Amino acid sequence: MPTYEYETVPNKKGEPVKRYEFQQKMSDEPLTEHPETGEKLIKVYGAFAVGGAGGSSNPQPSPSSSGGCCGGGGCGCHN
């Protein structure tokens, strides 16, 4: 199941935004509130999360010009 990122919607100016990750089926409707705390949430689109969120395929990182996977290996690519 893909993991999707959500962030809270502040109630007051200056209130910090919190980020959460939830595993959901691709067919599930986006969450509008945190299932445990009830905080209002919005889905963060365009952020890559584990499981290839937001797409129908799981793209793999392409090798860098130095011959390594993503340079530092922090992208999840394993040679």
HTML snippet that shows the backbone in 3Dmol.js (N, CA, C, O; Angstrom):
<script src="https://3Dmol.org/build/3Dmol-min.js"></script>
<div id="view" style="width:600px;height:400px;position:relative"></div>
<script>
const pdb = `
ATOM      1  N   MET A   1       0.838  -1.178   0.000  1.00  0.00           N
ATOM      2  CA  MET A   1       0.000   0.000   0.000  1.00  0.00           C
ATOM      3  C   MET A   1       0.884   1.242   0.000  1.00  0.00           C
ATOM      4  O   MET A   1       1.868   1.302   0.736  1.00  0.00           O
ATOM      5  N   PRO A   2       0.542   2.227  -0.816  1.00  0.00           N
ATOM      6  CA  PRO A   2       1.331   3.465  -0.835  1.00  0.00           C
ATOM      7  C   PRO A   2       1.183   4.262   0.461  1.00  0.00           C
ATOM      8  O   PRO A   2       0.187   4.146   1.176  1.00  0.00           O
ATOM      9  N   THR A   3       2.183   5.057   0.733  1.00  0.00           N
ATOM     10  CA  THR A   3       2.165   5.956   1.883  1.00  0.00           C
ATOM     11  C   THR A   3       1.983   7.372   1.363  1.00  0.00           C
ATOM     12  O   THR A   3       2.695   7.807   0.458  1.00  0.00           O
ATOM     13  N   TYR A   4       1.024   8.089   1.940  1.00  0.00           N
ATOM     14  CA  TYR A   4       0.725   9.450   1.522  1.00  0.00           C
ATOM     15  C   TYR A   4       1.013  10.420   2.654  1.00  0.00           C
ATOM     16  O   TYR A   4       0.833  10.096   3.827  1.00  0.00           O
ATOM     17  N   GLU A   5       1.461  11.610   2.290  1.00  0.00           N
ATOM     18  CA  GLU A   5       1.743  12.651   3.273  1.00  0.00           C
ATOM     19  C   GLU A   5       0.557  13.597   3.394  1.00  0.00           C
ATOM     20  O   GLU A   5      -0.087  13.958   2.409  1.00  0.00           O
ATOM     21  N   TYR A   6       0.296  13.982   4.624  1.00  0.00           N
ATOM     22  CA  TYR A   6      -0.747  14.950   4.939  1.00  0.00           C
ATOM     23  C   TYR A   6      -0.149  15.973   5.884  1.00  0.00           C
ATOM     24  O   TYR A   6       0.805  15.682   6.606  1.00  0.00           O
ATOM     25  N   GLU A   7      -0.716  17.181   5.879  1.00  0.00           N
ATOM     26  CA  GLU A   7      -0.320  18.168   6.876  1.00  0.00           C
ATOM     27  C   GLU A   7      -1.559  18.810   7.477  1.00  0.00           C
ATOM     28  O   GLU A   7      -2.622  18.878   6.860  1.00  0.00           O
ATOM     29  N   THR A   8      -1.379  19.278   8.709  1.00  0.00           N
ATOM     30  CA  THR A   8      -2.499  19.886   9.420  1.00  0.00           C
ATOM     31  C   THR A   8      -2.793  21.269   8.857  1.00  0.00           C
ATOM     32  O   THR A   8      -1.925  21.928   8.285  1.00  0.00           O
ATOM     33  N   VAL A   9      -4.038  21.688   9.034  1.00  0.00           N
ATOM     34  CA  VAL A   9      -4.470  23.031   8.651  1.00  0.00           C
ATOM     35  C   VAL A   9      -4.544  23.835   9.941  1.00  0.00           C
ATOM     36  O   VAL A   9      -5.377  23.547  10.801  1.00  0.00           O
ATOM     37  N   PRO A  10      -3.678  24.847  10.089  1.00  0.00           N
ATOM     38  CA  PRO A  10      -3.674  25.627  11.336  1.00  0.00           C
ATOM     39  C   PRO A  10      -5.006  26.336  11.573  1.00  0.00           C
ATOM     40  O   PRO A  10      -5.628  26.844  10.641  1.00  0.00           O
ATOM     41  N   ASN A  11      -5.431  26.362  12.837  1.00  0.00           N
ATOM     42  CA  ASN A  11      -6.651  27.063  13.228  1.00  0.00           C
ATOM     43  C   ASN A  11      -6.400  28.549  13.459  1.00  0.00           C
ATOM     44  O   ASN A  11      -7.293  29.374  13.264  1.00  0.00           O
ATOM     45  N   LYS A  12      -5.169  28.888  13.879  1.00  0.00           N
ATOM     46  CA  LYS A  12      -4.815  30.274  14.186  1.00  0.00           C
ATOM     47  C   LYS A  12      -3.529  30.649  13.458  1.00  0.00           C
ATOM     48  O   LYS A  12      -2.702  29.789  13.153  1.00  0.00           O
ATOM     49  N   LYS A  13      -3.373  31.928  13.189  1.00  0.00           N
ATOM     50  CA  LYS A  13      -2.153  32.422  12.572  1.00  0.00           C
ATOM     51  C   LYS A  13      -0.966  32.120  13.483  1.00  0.00           C
ATOM     52  O   LYS A  13      -1.023  32.359  14.689  1.00  0.00           O
ATOM     53  N   GLY A  14       0.101  31.597  12.902  1.00  0.00           N
ATOM     54  CA  GLY A  14       1.303  31.289  13.661  1.00  0.00           C
ATOM     55  C   GLY A  14       1.328  29.880  14.245  1.00  0.00           C
ATOM     56  O   GLY A  14       2.351  29.445  14.773  1.00  0.00           O
ATOM     57  N   GLU A  15       0.214  29.170  14.153  1.00  0.00           N
ATOM     58  CA  GLU A  15       0.171  27.798  14.664  1.00  0.00           C
ATOM     59  C   GLU A  15       1.015  26.906  13.748  1.00  0.00           C
ATOM     60  O   GLU A  15       0.887  26.981  12.526  1.00  0.00           O
ATOM     61  N   PRO A  16       1.876  26.061  14.330  1.00  0.00           N
ATOM     62  CA  PRO A  16       2.738  25.229  13.493  1.00  0.00           C
ATOM     63  C   PRO A  16       1.949  24.179  12.709  1.00  0.00           C
ATOM     64  O   PRO A  16       0.912  23.689  13.157  1.00  0.00           O
ATOM     65  N   VAL A  17       2.470  23.851  11.530  1.00  0.00           N
ATOM     66  CA  VAL A  17       1.897  22.797  10.691  1.00  0.00           C
ATOM     67  C   VAL A  17       2.618  21.499  11.027  1.00  0.00           C
ATOM     68  O   VAL A  17       3.845  21.471  11.121  1.00  0.00           O
ATOM     69  N   LYS A  18       1.853  20.425  11.208  1.00  0.00           N
ATOM     70  CA  LYS A  18       2.432  19.110  11.485  1.00  0.00           C
ATOM     71  C   LYS A  18       2.242  18.242  10.256  1.00  0.00           C
ATOM     72  O   LYS A  18       1.248  18.375   9.541  1.00  0.00           O
ATOM     73  N   ARG A  19       3.195  17.353  10.008  1.00  0.00           N
ATOM     74  CA  ARG A  19       3.108  16.421   8.877  1.00  0.00           C
ATOM     75  C   ARG A  19       2.934  15.005   9.392  1.00  0.00           C
ATOM     76  O   ARG A  19       3.524  14.602  10.394  1.00  0.00           O
ATOM     77  N   TYR A  20       2.101  14.263   8.667  1.00  0.00           N
ATOM     78  CA  TYR A  20       1.848  12.864   8.996  1.00  0.00           C
ATOM     79  C   TYR A  20       1.919  12.035   7.722  1.00  0.00           C
ATOM     80  O   TYR A  20       1.695  12.544   6.624  1.00  0.00           O
ATOM     81  N   GLU A  21       2.232  10.758   7.877  1.00  0.00           N
ATOM     82  CA  GLU A  21       2.191   9.814   6.774  1.00  0.00           C
ATOM     83  C   GLU A  21       1.187   8.724   7.111  1.00  0.00           C
ATOM     84  O   GLU A  21       1.154   8.214   8.230  1.00  0.00           O
ATOM     85  N   PHE A  22       0.365   8.374   6.120  1.00  0.00           N
ATOM     86  CA  PHE A  22      -0.627   7.324   6.295  1.00  0.00           C
ATOM     87  C   PHE A  22      -0.552   6.364   5.120  1.00  0.00           C
ATOM     88  O   PHE A  22      -0.426   6.785   3.970  1.00  0.00           O
ATOM     89  N   GLN A  23      -0.628   5.073   5.413  1.00  0.00           N
ATOM     90  CA  GLN A  23      -0.720   4.083   4.352  1.00  0.00           C
ATOM     91  C   GLN A  23      -2.187   3.933   3.984  1.00  0.00           C
ATOM     92  O   GLN A  23      -3.041   3.716   4.843  1.00  0.00           O
ATOM     93  N   GLN A  24      -2.463   4.053   2.689  1.00  0.00           N
ATOM     94  CA  GLN A  24      -3.826   3.953   2.199  1.00  0.00           C
ATOM     95  C   GLN A  24      -3.816   3.233   0.859  1.00  0.00           C
ATOM     96  O   GLN A  24      -2.808   3.217   0.153  1.00  0.00           O
ATOM     97  N   LYS A  25      -4.949   2.643   0.524  1.00  0.00           N
ATOM     98  CA  LYS A  25      -5.123   2.087  -0.814  1.00  0.00           C
ATOM     99  C   LYS A  25      -5.226   3.251  -1.776  1.00  0.00           C
ATOM    100  O   LYS A  25      -5.677   4.333  -1.399  1.00  0.00           O
ATOM    101  N   MET A  26      -4.812   3.041  -3.017  1.00  0.00           N
ATOM    102  CA  MET A  26      -4.908   4.102  -4.017  1.00  0.00           C
ATOM    103  C   MET A  26      -6.367   4.477  -4.266  1.00  0.00           C
ATOM    104  O   MET A  26      -6.654   5.603  -4.672  1.00  0.00           O
ATOM    105  N   SER A  27      -7.284   3.550  -4.027  1.00  0.00           N
ATOM    106  CA  SER A  27      -8.708   3.811  -4.260  1.00  0.00           C
ATOM    107  C   SER A  27      -9.380   4.534  -3.085  1.00  0.00           C
ATOM    108  O   SER A  27     -10.521   4.978  -3.209  1.00  0.00           O
ATOM    109  N   ASP A  28      -8.680   4.658  -1.939  1.00  0.00           N
ATOM    110  CA  ASP A  28      -9.255   5.348  -0.773  1.00  0.00           C
ATOM    111  C   ASP A  28      -9.384   6.848  -1.037  1.00  0.00           C
ATOM    112  O   ASP A  28      -8.550   7.446  -1.716  1.00  0.00           O
ATOM    113  N   GLU A  29     -10.436   7.437  -0.492  1.00  0.00           N
ATOM    114  CA  GLU A  29     -10.610   8.888  -0.551  1.00  0.00           C
ATOM    115  C   GLU A  29      -9.550   9.541   0.342  1.00  0.00           C
ATOM    116  O   GLU A  29      -9.166   8.968   1.361  1.00  0.00           O
ATOM    117  N   PRO A  30      -9.072  10.738  -0.033  1.00  0.00           N
ATOM    118  CA  PRO A  30      -8.108  11.439   0.834  1.00  0.00           C
ATOM    119  C   PRO A  30      -8.725  11.722   2.204  1.00  0.00           C
ATOM    120  O   PRO A  30      -9.922  11.984   2.320  1.00  0.00           O
ATOM    121  N   LEU A  31      -7.883  11.663   3.236  1.00  0.00           N
ATOM    122  CA  LEU A  31      -8.337  11.978   4.587  1.00  0.00           C
ATOM    123  C   LEU A  31      -8.608  13.472   4.705  1.00  0.00           C
ATOM    124  O   LEU A  31      -7.943  14.280   4.056  1.00  0.00           O
ATOM    125  N   THR A  32      -9.566  13.833   5.516  1.00  0.00           N
ATOM    126  CA  THR A  32      -9.846  15.251   5.791  1.00  0.00           C
ATOM    127  C   THR A  32      -9.565  15.582   7.250  1.00  0.00           C
ATOM    128  O   THR A  32      -9.447  16.751   7.616  1.00  0.00           O
ATOM    129  N   GLU A  33      -9.458  14.536   8.091  1.00  0.00           N
ATOM    130  CA  GLU A  33      -9.083  14.756   9.491  1.00  0.00           C
ATOM    131  C   GLU A  33      -8.287  13.558   9.980  1.00  0.00           C
ATOM    132  O   GLU A  33      -8.435  12.442   9.482  1.00  0.00           O
ATOM    133  N   HIS A  34      -7.436  13.819  10.971  1.00  0.00           N
ATOM    134  CA  HIS A  34      -6.598  12.766  11.563  1.00  0.00           C
ATOM    135  C   HIS A  34      -7.512  11.763  12.251  1.00  0.00           C
ATOM    136  O   HIS A  34      -8.366  12.158  13.044  1.00  0.00           O
ATOM    137  N   PRO A  35      -7.349  10.468  11.964  1.00  0.00           N
ATOM    138  CA  PRO A  35      -8.248   9.463  12.539  1.00  0.00           C
ATOM    139  C   PRO A  35      -8.212   9.368  14.069  1.00  0.00           C
ATOM    140  O   PRO A  35      -9.182   8.915  14.678  1.00  0.00           O
ATOM    141  N   GLU A  36      -7.114   9.788  14.694  1.00  0.00           N
ATOM    142  CA  GLU A  36      -7.010   9.683  16.151  1.00  0.00           C
ATOM    143  C   GLU A  36      -7.210  11.023  16.859  1.00  0.00           C
ATOM    144  O   GLU A  36      -7.844  11.079  17.913  1.00  0.00           O
ATOM    145  N   THR A  37      -6.674  12.101  16.285  1.00  0.00           N
ATOM    146  CA  THR A  37      -6.721  13.394  16.979  1.00  0.00           C
ATOM    147  C   THR A  37      -7.843  14.298  16.486  1.00  0.00           C
ATOM    148  O   THR A  37      -8.225  15.241  17.180  1.00  0.00           O
ATOM    149  N   GLY A  38      -8.374  14.026  15.298  1.00  0.00           N
ATOM    150  CA  GLY A  38      -9.433  14.860  14.741  1.00  0.00           C
ATOM    151  C   GLY A  38      -8.939  16.150  14.105  1.00  0.00           C
ATOM    152  O   GLY A  38      -9.747  16.959  13.650  1.00  0.00           O
ATOM    153  N   GLU A  39      -7.606  16.359  14.063  1.00  0.00           N
ATOM    154  CA  GLU A  39      -7.050  17.564  13.443  1.00  0.00           C
ATOM    155  C   GLU A  39      -7.427  17.588  11.958  1.00  0.00           C
ATOM    156  O   GLU A  39      -7.433  16.547  11.301  1.00  0.00           O
ATOM    157  N   LYS A  40      -7.739  18.770  11.435  1.00  0.00           N
ATOM    158  CA  LYS A  40      -8.061  18.925  10.027  1.00  0.00           C
ATOM    159  C   LYS A  40      -6.790  18.710   9.205  1.00  0.00           C
ATOM    160  O   LYS A  40      -5.738  19.260   9.530  1.00  0.00           O
ATOM    161  N   LEU A  41      -6.888  17.904   8.133  1.00  0.00           N
ATOM    162  CA  LEU A  41      -5.739  17.570   7.300  1.00  0.00           C
ATOM    163  C   LEU A  41      -5.982  17.913   5.840  1.00  0.00           C
ATOM    164  O   LEU A  41      -7.118  17.939   5.366  1.00  0.00           O
ATOM    165  N   ILE A  42      -4.879  18.176   5.137  1.00  0.00           N
ATOM    166  CA  ILE A  42      -4.910  18.254   3.683  1.00  0.00           C
ATOM    167  C   ILE A  42      -3.821  17.331   3.152  1.00  0.00           C
ATOM    168  O   ILE A  42      -2.766  17.177   3.768  1.00  0.00           O
ATOM    169  N   LYS A  43      -4.087  16.724   2.009  1.00  0.00           N
ATOM    170  CA  LYS A  43      -3.121  15.825   1.379  1.00  0.00           C
ATOM    171  C   LYS A  43      -2.057  16.659   0.691  1.00  0.00           C
ATOM    172  O   LYS A  43      -2.366  17.653   0.033  1.00  0.00           O
ATOM    173  N   VAL A  44      -0.799  16.253   0.845  1.00  0.00           N
ATOM    174  CA  VAL A  44       0.315  16.958   0.231  1.00  0.00           C
ATOM    175  C   VAL A  44       0.604  16.271  -1.100  1.00  0.00           C
ATOM    176  O   VAL A  44       1.097  15.143  -1.126  1.00  0.00           O
ATOM    177  N   TYR A  45       0.300  16.947  -2.198  1.00  0.00           N
ATOM    178  CA  TYR A  45       0.539  16.395  -3.528  1.00  0.00           C
ATOM    179  C   TYR A  45       1.923  16.783  -4.007  1.00  0.00           C
ATOM    180  O   TYR A  45       2.423  17.868  -3.708  1.00  0.00           O
ATOM    181  N   GLY A  46       2.528  15.883  -4.750  1.00  0.00           N
ATOM    182  CA  GLY A  46       3.838  16.168  -5.310  1.00  0.00           C
ATOM    183  C   GLY A  46       4.982  15.755  -4.406  1.00  0.00           C
ATOM    184  O   GLY A  46       6.137  15.779  -4.833  1.00  0.00           O
ATOM    185  N   ALA A  47       4.699  15.381  -3.179  1.00  0.00           N
ATOM    186  CA  ALA A  47       5.744  14.913  -2.273  1.00  0.00           C
ATOM    187  C   ALA A  47       5.901  13.420  -2.471  1.00  0.00           C
ATOM    188  O   ALA A  47       4.910  12.689  -2.488  1.00  0.00           O
ATOM    189  N   PHE A  48       7.133  12.958  -2.622  1.00  0.00           N
ATOM    190  CA  PHE A  48       7.362  11.534  -2.792  1.00  0.00           C
ATOM    191  C   PHE A  48       7.456  10.893  -1.422  1.00  0.00           C
ATOM    192  O   PHE A  48       8.228  11.328  -0.567  1.00  0.00           O
ATOM    193  N   ALA A  49       6.674   9.872  -1.231  1.00  0.00           N
ATOM    194  CA  ALA A  49       6.719   9.107   0.006  1.00  0.00           C
ATOM    195  C   ALA A  49       6.993   7.656  -0.341  1.00  0.00           C
ATOM    196  O   ALA A  49       6.825   7.257  -1.493  1.00  0.00           O
ATOM    197  N   VAL A  50       7.408   6.863   0.626  1.00  0.00           N
ATOM    198  CA  VAL A  50       7.696   5.459   0.414  1.00  0.00           C
ATOM    199  C   VAL A  50       6.479   4.796  -0.211  1.00  0.00           C
ATOM    200  O   VAL A  50       5.351   4.986   0.244  1.00  0.00           O
ATOM    201  N   GLY A  51       6.720   4.021  -1.253  1.00  0.00           N
ATOM    202  CA  GLY A  51       5.625   3.324  -1.911  1.00  0.00           C
ATOM    203  C   GLY A  51       5.194   4.002  -3.196  1.00  0.00           C
ATOM    204  O   GLY A  51       4.239   3.551  -3.829  1.00  0.00           O
ATOM    205  N   GLY A  52       5.855   5.057  -3.599  1.00  0.00           N
ATOM    206  CA  GLY A  52       5.538   5.713  -4.864  1.00  0.00           C
ATOM    207  C   GLY A  52       4.207   6.412  -4.857  1.00  0.00           C
ATOM    208  O   GLY A  52       3.453   6.306  -5.824  1.00  0.00           O
ATOM    209  N   ALA A  53       3.897   7.122  -3.802  1.00  0.00           N
ATOM    210  CA  ALA A  53       2.602   7.803  -3.684  1.00  0.00           C
ATOM    211  C   ALA A  53       2.349   8.727  -4.855  1.00  0.00           C
ATOM    212  O   ALA A  53       3.255   9.399  -5.347  1.00  0.00           O
ATOM    213  N   GLY A  54       1.111   8.749  -5.288  1.00  0.00           N
ATOM    214  CA  GLY A  54       0.702   9.680  -6.317  1.00  0.00           C
ATOM    215  C   GLY A  54       0.804   9.165  -7.726  1.00  0.00           C
ATOM    216  O   GLY A  54       0.459   9.882  -8.665  1.00  0.00           O
ATOM    217  N   GLY A  55       1.262   7.956  -7.907  1.00  0.00           N
ATOM    218  CA  GLY A  55       1.358   7.428  -9.264  1.00  0.00           C
ATOM    219  C   GLY A  55       0.925   5.987  -9.326  1.00  0.00           C
ATOM    220  O   GLY A  55       0.753   5.331  -8.299  1.00  0.00           O
ATOM    221  N   SER A  56       0.749   5.499 -10.537  1.00  0.00           N
ATOM    222  CA  SER A  56       0.309   4.123 -10.681  1.00  0.00           C
ATOM    223  C   SER A  56       1.488   3.174 -10.777  1.00  0.00           C
ATOM    224  O   SER A  56       1.306   1.957 -10.772  1.00  0.00           O
ATOM    225  N   SER A  57       2.700   3.717 -10.864  1.00  0.00           N
ATOM    226  CA  SER A  57       3.882   2.869 -10.905  1.00  0.00           C
ATOM    227  C   SER A  57       4.827   3.299  -9.799  1.00  0.00           C
ATOM    228  O   SER A  57       4.629   4.335  -9.164  1.00  0.00           O
ATOM    229  N   ASN A  58       5.842   2.508  -9.578  1.00  0.00           N
ATOM    230  CA  ASN A  58       6.817   2.806  -8.540  1.00  0.00           C
ATOM    231  C   ASN A  58       8.126   3.168  -9.231  1.00  0.00           C
ATOM    232  O   ASN A  58       8.942   2.281  -9.479  1.00  0.00           O
ATOM    233  N   PRO A  59       8.356   4.450  -9.553  1.00  0.00           N
ATOM    234  CA  PRO A  59       9.554   4.833 -10.294  1.00  0.00           C
ATOM    235  C   PRO A  59      10.814   4.550  -9.496  1.00  0.00           C
ATOM    236  O   PRO A  59      10.850   4.704  -8.275  1.00  0.00           O
ATOM    237  N   GLN A  60      11.833   4.136 -10.208  1.00  0.00           N
ATOM    238  CA  GLN A  60      13.119   3.852  -9.581  1.00  0.00           C
ATOM    239  C   GLN A  60      14.073   4.995  -9.906  1.00  0.00           C
ATOM    240  O   GLN A  60      14.007   5.565 -10.995  1.00  0.00           O
ATOM    241  N   PRO A  61      14.957   5.336  -8.973  1.00  0.00           N
ATOM    242  CA  PRO A  61      15.929   6.396  -9.245  1.00  0.00           C
ATOM    243  C   PRO A  61      16.851   5.986 -10.384  1.00  0.00           C
ATOM    244  O   PRO A  61      17.194   4.811 -10.510  1.00  0.00           O
ATOM    245  N   SER A  62      17.252   6.937 -11.209  1.00  0.00           N
ATOM    246  CA  SER A  62      18.164   6.616 -12.290  1.00  0.00           C
ATOM    247  C   SER A  62      19.589   6.836 -11.844  1.00  0.00           C
ATOM    248  O   SER A  62      19.861   7.684 -10.995  1.00  0.00           O
ATOM    249  N   PRO A  63      20.506   6.065 -12.422  1.00  0.00           N
ATOM    250  CA  PRO A  63      21.916   6.196 -12.026  1.00  0.00           C
ATOM    251  C   PRO A  63      22.449   7.580 -12.331  1.00  0.00           C
ATOM    252  O   PRO A  63      22.067   8.195 -13.327  1.00  0.00           O
ATOM    253  N   SER A  64      23.334   8.072 -11.472  1.00  0.00           N
ATOM    254  CA  SER A  64      23.954   9.371 -11.698  1.00  0.00           C
ATOM    255  C   SER A  64      25.100   9.223 -12.688  1.00  0.00           C
ATOM    256  O   SER A  64      25.496   8.106 -13.021  1.00  0.00           O
ATOM    257  N   SER A  65      25.628  10.335 -13.153  1.00  0.00           N
ATOM    258  CA  SER A  65      26.722  10.299 -14.121  1.00  0.00           C
ATOM    259  C   SER A  65      28.000   9.734 -13.511  1.00  0.00           C
ATOM    260  O   SER A  65      28.900   9.333 -14.249  1.00  0.00           O
ATOM    261  N   SER A  66      28.104   9.691 -12.178  1.00  0.00           N
ATOM    262  CA  SER A  66      29.299   9.163 -11.530  1.00  0.00           C
ATOM    263  C   SER A  66      29.266   7.648 -11.436  1.00  0.00           C
ATOM    264  O   SER A  66      30.192   7.037 -10.902  1.00  0.00           O
ATOM    265  N   GLY A  67      28.191   7.032 -11.958  1.00  0.00           N
ATOM    266  CA  GLY A  67      28.110   5.586 -11.934  1.00  0.00           C
ATOM    267  C   GLY A  67      27.406   5.064 -10.705  1.00  0.00           C
ATOM    268  O   GLY A  67      27.068   3.882 -10.647  1.00  0.00           O
ATOM    269  N   GLY A  68      27.175   5.917  -9.715  1.00  0.00           N
ATOM    270  CA  GLY A  68      26.450   5.487  -8.528  1.00  0.00           C
ATOM    271  C   GLY A  68      24.960   5.594  -8.773  1.00  0.00           C
ATOM    272  O   GLY A  68      24.525   5.971  -9.861  1.00  0.00           O
ATOM    273  N   CYS A  69      24.203   5.270  -7.790  1.00  0.00           N
ATOM    274  CA  CYS A  69      22.755   5.289  -7.953  1.00  0.00           C
ATOM    275  C   CYS A  69      22.232   6.714  -7.867  1.00  0.00           C
ATOM    276  O   CYS A  69      21.735   7.238  -8.864  1.00  0.00           O
ATOM    277  N   CYS A  70      22.326   7.354  -6.721  1.00  0.00           N
ATOM    278  CA  CYS A  70      21.876   8.735  -6.583  1.00  0.00           C
ATOM    279  C   CYS A  70      22.957   9.561  -5.914  1.00  0.00           C
ATOM    280  O   CYS A  70      22.660  10.573  -5.280  1.00  0.00           O
ATOM    281  N   GLY A  71      24.148   9.163  -6.039  1.00  0.00           N
ATOM    282  CA  GLY A  71      25.237   9.924  -5.428  1.00  0.00           C
ATOM    283  C   GLY A  71      25.540   9.418  -4.041  1.00  0.00           C
ATOM    284  O   GLY A  71      26.541   8.728  -3.849  1.00  0.00           O
ATOM    285  N   GLY A  72      24.703   9.740  -3.058  1.00  0.00           N
ATOM    286  CA  GLY A  72      24.978   9.368  -1.675  1.00  0.00           C
ATOM    287  C   GLY A  72      24.295   8.097  -1.239  1.00  0.00           C
ATOM    288  O   GLY A  72      24.541   7.627  -0.128  1.00  0.00           O
ATOM    289  N   GLY A  73      23.437   7.514  -2.076  1.00  0.00           N
ATOM    290  CA  GLY A  73      22.756   6.294  -1.716  1.00  0.00           C
ATOM    291  C   GLY A  73      21.577   6.500  -0.798  1.00  0.00           C
ATOM    292  O   GLY A  73      20.985   5.522  -0.340  1.00  0.00           O
ATOM    293  N   GLY A  74      21.211   7.737  -0.512  1.00  0.00           N
ATOM    294  CA  GLY A  74      20.113   8.016   0.392  1.00  0.00           C
ATOM    295  C   GLY A  74      18.747   7.981  -0.263  1.00  0.00           C
ATOM    296  O   GLY A  74      17.744   8.263   0.393  1.00  0.00           O
ATOM    297  N   CYS A  75      18.687   7.640  -1.544  1.00  0.00           N
ATOM    298  CA  CYS A  75      17.413   7.665  -2.257  1.00  0.00           C
ATOM    299  C   CYS A  75      16.724   6.314  -2.233  1.00  0.00           C
ATOM    300  O   CYS A  75      15.627   6.179  -2.775  1.00  0.00           O
ATOM    301  N   GLY A  76      17.326   5.327  -1.632  1.00  0.00           N
ATOM    302  CA  GLY A  76      16.700   4.017  -1.593  1.00  0.00           C
ATOM    303  C   GLY A  76      17.185   3.086  -2.682  1.00  0.00           C
ATOM    304  O   GLY A  76      16.729   1.946  -2.769  1.00  0.00           O
ATOM    305  N   CYS A  77      18.094   3.547  -3.509  1.00  0.00           N
ATOM    306  CA  CYS A  77      18.629   2.719  -4.580  1.00  0.00           C
ATOM    307  C   CYS A  77      19.737   1.839  -4.012  1.00  0.00           C
ATOM    308  O   CYS A  77      20.601   2.313  -3.274  1.00  0.00           O
ATOM    309  N   HIS A  78      19.705   0.585  -4.354  1.00  0.00           N
ATOM    310  CA  HIS A  78      20.717  -0.353  -3.855  1.00  0.00           C
ATOM    311  C   HIS A  78      21.407  -0.997  -5.034  1.00  0.00           C
ATOM    312  O   HIS A  78      20.763  -1.613  -5.884  1.00  0.00           O
ATOM    313  N   ASN A  79      22.715  -0.855  -5.084  1.00  0.00           N
ATOM    314  CA  ASN A  79      23.494  -1.459  -6.174  1.00  0.00           C
ATOM    315  C   ASN A  79      23.824  -2.883  -5.862  1.00  0.00           C
ATOM    316  O   ASN A  79      24.475  -3.555  -6.662  1.00  0.00           O
TER     317      ASN A  79
END
`;
const viewer = $3Dmol.createViewer("view");
viewer.addModel(pdb, "pdb");
viewer.setStyle({}, {cartoon: {color: "spectrum"}});
viewer.zoomTo();
viewer.render();
</script>
